[in-house]
């Protein structure tokens, strides 16, 4: 099969450090190639996958301080895809909804994975209009606000089997991801300090969140129990997560997936997570972690989390969240879309 993958341009594929969507695209590309498919990747010019790369922006936009209009590059990205679309059996977009008007006129089979939150009120009329555009959700919770959309599958994310599990409970709690109000890093600090247990925070601070970080989080970092590590790369995650007692995931928003949770399970590290968004679809309560509703429950769970089996966490990853499983599900979805496209064309 000839497959086009269309990635956002904010990060390279794979990303240098933080980057959820681009990490997923990188995993898909590598697995598709291993499965014998021919893959072309439309992405930033500093991407390094084994696929044929069609570079659009010279480098990842987040790392380019001279770029002031991200949309301009993404419009160019979609145009590059349109110019070459006839080469492919299917085109797979990971670019939100910016391409919808052109995708429905593409003339070749296509699908879009929605990676972000979909509970914003302005999205409802958009998806009513574009109810013919085939979409993949990354969790069942993600699609609930838009039942009228053309959902063709729910395919949970998977990660490459490069993260190594640890068999012994670590000495600190871990927070991994991005510093912003909805991710709950302040809650993680509160949990750790209340239990008098160390917390390591490996997180990036986007420009939009600098003010929040400076006003709400930075003053909390003076506590000797709290260590702000900063943004880390893929090669540091096994040690960071594997040596942790647990991952704290105290989110305060409908997280569509939460890639860090399955990265933690891959390292054999259980998760203490608030019951929002996709959390109940990923964490098996009292088996691979604890799902909580209040800070009191979170603190109680954090006290007990070392009793959970780290082997069970790793087994859950191997059974449900590998990149190979994800790629195989996408291939099956592609085949259904291609078959329907041919049937519609013949009608």
Secondary structure, 3 states (H helix, E strand, C coil): CEEEEECCCCCCCCCCCCCHHHHHHHHHHHHHHHCCCEEEEEECCCCCCCCEEEECCCCCHHHCCCCCCHHHHHHHHHHHHHHHHHHCCEEEECCCCCCHHHHCCCCCCEEEECCCCCCCCHHHHHHHHCCCCCEEECCHHHHHHHCCCCEEEECCCCECCCCCCCCCCCCEEEEEEECCHHHCHHHHHHHHHHCCCCEEEEEECCHHHHHHHHHHHHHHHHCCCEEECCCCCHHHHHHHHHCEEEEEECCCCCCCCCHHHHHHHHCCCCEEEECCCCHHHHCCECCCEEEECCHHHHHHHHHHHHHCCHHHHHHHHHHHCEHHHHHHHHHHHHHHHHHHHHHHHHC
